[in-house]
Amino acid sequence: MVKNLVITALASALVVALAFLFYLSRKLSDAPESLPPTPTASEIPPVSEPPPLEPPPRDPLIVDLERIFEKAKSDPKFQGAMIGFCLLDAEGELMYGLNETTAQIPASSLKTLTTASALEILGPDFRFQTRLGTSDPANPTQPQADLIIQGGGDPMLSPEDLEKWVQNLVKAGLKTIPGRVIGDGRALGGPLFADFWDWGDIGNGYGSPVSGLNLAHNRYIAVLSPGEKVGDPAKLLGTFPEVPGVEWWTEVTTSEKDSGDGLSIYGGERASVIHLRGQIPLGGEWEAKGAVPDPERFAAWHLRSELMKAGIEVKGEAVGAGQLYLGNEAVPEITHELLKHQSPPLLDIIKSIHASSDNHETECLFRAIARQTGMSSDESIRSHWKRRGLDLQSLRIVDGSGLARADHIPPLTLAQVQHFAATGPQGSHYVESLLSTDDGRIHFKAGAMSSIRSLTGIVDQNDDKKFFFTLILNHYPDVSAAEELIDSAINVFRSEE
């Protein structure tokens, strides 16, 4: 039975195979006898390629900037120099940069970091306060009441303010100060001069000290008379205002007429001897600004002088809190306030800083930030901007004014400060406080020290588009070339419509 089934299956398979072969032979017989010839390459019609895509047109602003910086890089006048530049668009994105992430010494353009921080941390309406009052006459260590002027860090306190105070005291019927006049500047801590300021800075007016009590920016004018001929010693005629408690060591000689300023003043924190060295030219009297070594004593001394000039008897001397400390004597507190003086609003002080690049005013703001936050100025500024979304990378800030050569910041970071400040909660105040070009399109802050030039700010385009920029030049051998490069960059911004 099984054998029959196998034979039947094999027979069926054979029938199917024969049928497929028959079908295949019929299909082959219907096919053409030969395939058409393969065309040659010359007979194949060419395939047209799409035209190449044209690159988008380049921003003429970037083209012009590249041109002037490429030229500067190959200029022998910039041999060995560091050129750093950064341009950000309205959203703060990088448009063009040259060494933009390399930290450089910024000089006074660093002031914008301090002013922008002060605007947001302290507020544009913040005011410094100075108090005038008397101590408790029942104090057993000082039975006679003292008159105390207690500073709050005001950088704008003037001799005219003291005169008004005294006039008010006279009107109030004050006849006698039974004790001393004490200047108390302890409100702002730290040294009077920033740690990294050069020895050649701290005696001159632009490097005046920072105290809680400041009068006339803690500066004086030294008046000198040249000798009769070149090489003769010059003579110190006096200072205005007078600086109490110091002796003057003058080593100044006479130079050729029109030879310029060759005079330097060397002082220091609470120094008792001030040195004047260098040369002054033949001709008339010569004036130089110097830094007061003891601001507390300076302010107390001039307040006492005004009181006596107005006919008010002062039985004690003028002393500073630092002098009392050195004598192991406690500084008395104000128990009876007579008057309170307020500085101009912070925004006005910032406008003054941006206009005059005053180091003293800036350092007072720098210290005030620390006093407000309870942290160091450096930590306060970094923390504030980090909360705002800006990480101050590669920044070293050892003062608020940029006078220290130990400060450094990349152009990118300083340009980002401009963007965050101008677009932040105090943006309109910040932009308004900067200097601007005649056409009002460029708002800026410049910086300059020996072999250092910088410029940072904001460019307004006609369509309300903004750019933010920073240019820093370090270690160049030719100052005129550096200034020409800065002018070229400004002209590029001005020419863009």
C-alpha positions in Angstrom: 0.0 0.0 0.0 2.8 2.4 1.0 4.7 1.4 -2.1 1.8 2.4 -4.4 1.5 5.8 -2.7 5.1 6.6 -3.2 4.9 5.7 -6.9 1.8 7.8 -7.3 3.5 10.9 -5.7 6.6 10.6 -7.9 4.4 10.4 -11.0 2.6 13.5 -10.0 5.9 15.5 -9.5 7.1 14.4 -12.8 4.0 15.6 -14.6 4.4 19.1 -12.9 8.0 19.4 -13.9 7.3 18.5 -17.5 4.5 21.1 -17.6 6.9 23.9 -16.3 9.5 23.0 -18.9 7.0 23.2 -21.7 5.8 26.7 -20.4 9.4 28.0 -20.2 10.2 26.8 -23.8 7.2 28.6 -25.2 8.2 31.9 -23.4 11.7 31.7 -24.7 10.5 31.1 -28.2 8.4 34.3 -28.0 11.5 36.5 -26.9 13.4 38.6 -29.4 16.4 36.9 -31.0 18.9 39.5 -29.5 18.9 42.4 -26.9 19.3 46.0 -28.2 22.9 47.3 -28.1 24.1 49.2 -25.0 24.4 52.9 -25.8 27.9 54.5 -25.6 28.8 57.3 -23.3 28.7 59.8 -26.1 25.1 58.7 -26.9 23.8 59.3 -23.3 22.3 62.8 -23.0 24.1 64.9 -20.3 22.3 65.4 -17.0 22.1 69.1 -16.0 23.5 69.9 -12.5 21.7 72.4 -10.3 23.5 75.8 -10.1 25.7 76.1 -7.0 24.2 77.8 -4.0 25.5 81.3 -3.4 26.7 82.0 0.1 24.5 84.4 2.0 25.8 88.0 2.0 28.2 88.7 4.9 27.3 91.4 7.4 29.3 94.5 6.3 29.8 95.4 9.9 31.7 92.1 10.5 33.6 92.5 7.2 34.8 95.9 8.2 35.8 94.8 11.7 37.7 91.8 10.3 39.6 94.1 8.0 40.8 96.6 10.6 41.8 93.8 13.1 43.6 91.7 10.4 45.5 94.8 9.5 46.4 95.5 13.1 47.6 91.9 13.7 50.2 92.3 11.0 51.2 95.9 12.0 54.7 96.1 13.6 53.3 98.8 15.9 51.3 96.0 17.6 54.2 93.5 17.8 54.0 91.7 21.1 50.6 93.2 21.9 47.4 91.5 22.9 44.4 92.6 20.9 41.0 91.4 22.3 37.7 92.2 20.8 34.1 90.9 21.1 30.8 91.9 19.5 27.5 90.5 20.6 24.1 90.8 19.0 20.9 92.1 20.6 20.3 88.7 22.2 23.8 88.5 23.6 25.1 86.0 21.1 28.6 86.2 19.7 28.8 87.8 16.3 32.5 88.3 16.0 35.5 87.8 18.3 39.2 88.1 18.4 40.9 86.5 21.5 37.5 87.2 23.1 38.0 84.5 25.8 41.5 85.5 26.8 41.6 87.5 30.1 43.2 90.9 29.8 43.9 94.0 32.0 40.9 96.3 31.4 41.8 99.5 33.2 38.8 101.8 33.8 36.4 100.0 31.6 36.1 97.6 34.5 34.2 100.4 36.3 31.1 99.4 34.4 31.0 96.1 36.3 31.0 98.0 39.6 28.5 100.6 38.5 26.1 98.1 36.9 26.3 95.9 40.0 25.7 98.9 42.3 22.6 100.0 40.3 21.0 96.5 40.6 22.2 95.7 44.2 21.8 99.2 45.8 19.3 100.8 43.5 19.4 104.1 41.6 17.9 106.1 44.5 20.3 104.8 47.1 22.0 107.6 49.1 25.0 107.6 51.4 24.4 109.2 54.8 26.8 111.2 57.0 25.7 112.0 60.6 26.8 114.8 62.9 26.2 114.6 66.6 27.5 114.7 70.1 28.6 112.0 72.5 27.3 111.4 76.0 29.0 114.0 78.3 28.5 111.5 81.2 31.1 109.2 79.7 33.6 108.7 82.5 36.6 108.4 80.1 35.7 111.6 78.4 33.6 113.9 80.7 33.3 116.6 78.0 31.0 115.9 75.1 32.7 115.4 71.7 31.4 116.4 68.4 31.4 113.4 66.1 31.2 113.4 62.3 30.3 109.8 61.3 30.7 108.9 57.7 28.6 106.4 55.7 31.0 106.1 52.8 29.8 109.2 50.8 32.3 109.9 48.1 30.8 113.3 47.3 31.0 115.1 50.7 32.5 118.6 50.1 33.9 121.5 52.1 30.8 123.4 51.1 28.7 120.8 52.9 30.7 121.4 56.1 30.2 125.2 55.7 26.4 124.7 55.5 26.5 122.5 58.6 28.3 125.1 60.6 25.9 127.8 59.4 23.0 125.6 60.7 24.7 125.1 64.0 25.2 128.9 64.4 21.5 129.5 63.6 20.6 126.9 66.2 22.6 128.9 68.8 25.6 126.6 69.3 28.4 128.5 71.0 30.8 126.0 72.3 32.1 122.4 71.7 33.4 121.3 75.1 35.3 118.3 73.8 37.0 117.2 70.6 35.9 117.0 67.0 36.2 113.3 66.0 36.1 111.9 62.5 34.7 108.4 62.3 35.1 106.5 59.0 34.7 103.0 60.2 31.6 102.3 58.2 33.6 101.0 55.2 36.0 98.3 56.3 39.3 97.3 54.8 42.5 99.2 54.0 42.4 102.8 52.8 44.1 101.8 49.6 43.3 98.7 47.6 45.9 96.0 48.2 47.1 95.8 44.6 47.5 99.5 43.9 51.0 100.4 42.9 53.3 102.4 45.2 53.3 105.1 42.5 49.5 105.4 42.7 48.7 105.8 46.3 50.2 109.2 46.9 48.7 110.9 43.8 45.2 112.3 43.6 43.9 109.7 41.2 44.7 107.1 43.8 43.1 108.8 46.8 42.1 106.6 49.8 38.7 105.1 50.6 37.2 105.6 54.0 33.7 105.7 55.6 34.4 109.4 56.0 35.6 111.2 52.9 36.0 114.9 52.3 36.8 116.5 48.9 37.5 113.0 47.5 40.4 112.9 50.1 42.6 115.0 47.8 44.6 118.2 48.0 46.5 120.4 45.6 50.2 120.9 46.1 51.5 124.2 44.8 55.2 124.4 43.8 57.4 127.1 42.4 60.2 126.1 40.0 63.8 127.4 40.4 65.3 130.2 38.3 67.1 127.8 35.9 67.1 124.1 34.8 68.4 121.9 37.6 67.5 124.2 40.5 65.4 122.8 43.3 61.7 123.6 43.3 59.9 124.9 46.4 56.7 123.7 47.9 54.5 126.7 48.6 51.7 124.9 50.3 48.7 122.7 49.9 45.0 123.4 49.4 43.1 122.3 51.4 45.7 122.0 54.2 46.6 118.5 55.2 47.1 118.2 59.0 49.7 116.0 60.7 52.2 115.5 57.9 55.7 116.7 57.0 56.7 117.3 53.4 59.9 115.9 51.9 60.5 117.7 48.6 63.0 116.4 46.0 61.7 118.2 43.0 64.0 119.9 40.5 63.4 122.4 37.6 63.2 121.1 34.0 63.0 122.8 30.6 60.1 125.0 29.9 57.1 123.2 28.4 58.7 119.8 29.4 55.4 118.7 31.0 54.5 117.0 34.2 57.2 114.9 35.7 56.1 115.1 39.4 55.0 112.2 41.5 53.7 112.2 45.1 54.4 109.3 47.4 52.3 108.8 50.6 50.5 105.9 52.0 47.9 104.8 54.7 48.1 107.3 57.6 51.6 108.3 56.5 53.2 111.1 58.5 55.7 112.0 55.7 54.8 112.7 52.1 57.5 112.7 49.5 57.4 114.8 46.3 59.8 113.7 43.6 60.5 114.5 39.9 60.6 117.7 37.9 58.4 120.7 37.1 59.1 123.0 34.1 60.4 126.5 34.2 57.7 129.2 34.2 55.0 129.9 36.7 53.7 127.9 39.7 52.9 124.3 39.2 50.0 122.4 40.8 49.7 118.6 41.4 46.9 116.6 43.1 47.9 114.5 46.0 46.1 111.9 48.2 45.3 112.6 51.8 46.9 109.9 54.1 44.3 110.0 56.9 40.8 110.9 55.7 39.2 110.8 59.2 41.6 113.3 60.7 41.4 115.4 57.5 37.6 115.8 57.7 37.6 116.4 61.5 40.4 119.0 61.2 38.5 121.0 58.5 35.2 120.8 60.4 36.9 122.1 63.5 38.4 124.9 61.4 35.0 125.9 60.0 33.5 125.9 63.5 36.2 128.2 64.8 36.0 130.5 61.8 32.2 130.9 62.5 32.9 131.9 66.1 32.1 128.6 67.8 34.6 127.8 70.5 36.1 124.3 70.2 38.1 123.3 73.3 39.4 119.9 72.1 41.5 118.9 69.1 40.5 117.3 65.9 41.3 113.5 65.8 40.4 110.5 63.8 39.0 107.2 64.9 42.3 105.6 63.8 44.3 107.8 66.1 42.0 106.9 69.0 42.5 103.2 68.2 46.3 103.6 68.2 46.0 105.2 71.6 43.9 102.3 72.9 40.9 104.7 73.3 37.4 103.7 72.4 35.7 105.7 69.7 32.6 107.4 71.3 29.2 106.9 69.8 26.7 109.6 68.7 24.0 109.9 71.4 22.5 113.2 70.3 22.2 113.6 66.5 22.4 117.2 65.3 21.9 116.7 61.6 22.0 114.1 58.9 23.4 114.7 55.4 22.5 112.7 52.4 24.6 112.2 49.2 23.2 112.7 45.8 21.3 109.6 44.5 23.4 106.7 43.4 22.5 107.3 39.7 24.0 110.8 39.8 27.2 109.4 41.3 27.4 106.7 38.6 27.0 109.4 35.9 29.9 111.2 37.6 32.0 108.1 37.5 31.3 107.4 33.9 32.1 111.0 33.0 35.2 111.5 35.0 36.4 107.9 35.6 36.9 108.8 39.2 38.6 105.9 41.1 37.7 107.2 44.5 34.0 107.4 43.8 34.0 103.9 42.2 35.8 102.4 45.2 33.2 103.8 47.6 30.5 102.1 45.6 32.6 98.9 45.5 32.9 98.9 49.3 29.2 99.9 49.7 28.1 96.7 47.9 30.0 94.7 50.5 28.4 96.6 53.3 24.9 96.1 51.9 25.3 92.4 51.3 27.5 91.3 54.2 29.8 89.6 51.8 33.1 90.7 50.2 32.6 93.0 47.2 34.0 90.3 44.8 31.7 87.6 46.2 28.7 89.9 46.1 29.2 90.9 42.5 29.8 87.3 41.3 26.8 86.0 43.2 24.5 88.7 41.9 25.3 88.2 38.2 25.2 84.4 38.6 21.6 84.7 39.8 21.0 86.9 36.7 22.4 84.2 34.5 25.9 85.5 33.9 28.9 83.5 35.1 31.8 85.9 35.4 34.4 83.4 34.0 38.1 84.2 34.0 37.4 87.4 36.0 39.8 88.6 38.7 38.6 91.7 40.5 40.7 93.1 43.3 39.3 96.6 43.2 36.2 98.2 41.7 37.9 100.9 39.6 40.4 99.0 37.4 43.4 100.9 38.8 45.0 97.6 39.9 46.9 95.8 37.2 46.0 92.6 38.9 42.5 92.9 37.6 41.7 90.9 34.5 38.6 90.0 32.4 38.0 88.5 28.9 36.5 90.9 26.3 33.6 88.4 26.0 32.7 88.6 29.7 32.9 92.4 29.8 30.7 92.6 26.7 28.2 90.3 28.4 28.1 92.6 31.3 27.0 95.4 29.0 24.3 93.2 27.5 23.0 92.0 30.9 23.1 95.5 32.4 21.4 97.2 29.4 18.7 94.6 29.2 18.2 94.2 33.0 15.9 95.8 35.5 18.0 99.0 35.6 18.8 98.9 31.9 17.5 102.4 30.9 19.3 104.0 33.9 22.5 102.2 33.0 22.5 103.2 29.3 21.6 106.7 30.3 24.6 107.0 32.7 27.2 106.2 30.1 29.0 108.7 27.9 27.8 108.8 24.3 28.9 110.0 20.9 27.5 113.1 19.4 24.9 111.2 17.4 23.8 109.3 20.5 24.4 105.9 18.8 27.3 104.7 20.9 27.2 104.5 24.7 30.6 103.7 26.1 33.2 103.7 28.9 36.9 103.9 28.1 39.9 102.9 30.1 43.6 103.9 29.9 46.8 103.2 31.7 50.4 102.7 30.6 50.3 100.2 27.7 46.6 99.6 28.3 43.6 100.9 26.4 40.1 99.7 26.5 36.6 100.6 25.3 33.3 98.9 26.1 29.6 99.7 25.6 26.5 99.6 23.5 25.8 100.5 19.8 22.2 101.5 18.8 21.3 100.9 15.2 18.7 102.9 13.4 16.2 100.0 13.4 16.5 99.9 17.2 18.9 96.9 17.0 21.6 96.9 19.6 25.1 95.5 19.7 27.4 95.1 22.7 31.1 95.3 22.4 34.5 95.3 24.2 37.9 96.2 22.9 41.0 95.7 25.1 44.6 96.4 24.0 47.5 95.3 26.3 51.2 95.6 26.0 51.4 97.6 22.8 54.6 99.5 22.0 53.0 102.4 20.2 50.2 104.4 22.0 49.2 106.3 18.9 48.6 103.1 17.0 46.4 101.8 19.9 44.3 105.0 19.8 44.0 104.9 16.1 42.7 101.3 16.3 40.0 102.3 18.8 39.0 105.2 16.6 38.8 102.9 13.6 36.4 100.6 15.5 34.2 103.5 16.6 34.1 104.7 13.0 33.0 101.3 11.8 30.1 101.4 14.2 29.2 104.9 13.1 29.3 104.1 9.4 26.8 101.2 9.8 23.2 102.2 9.1 
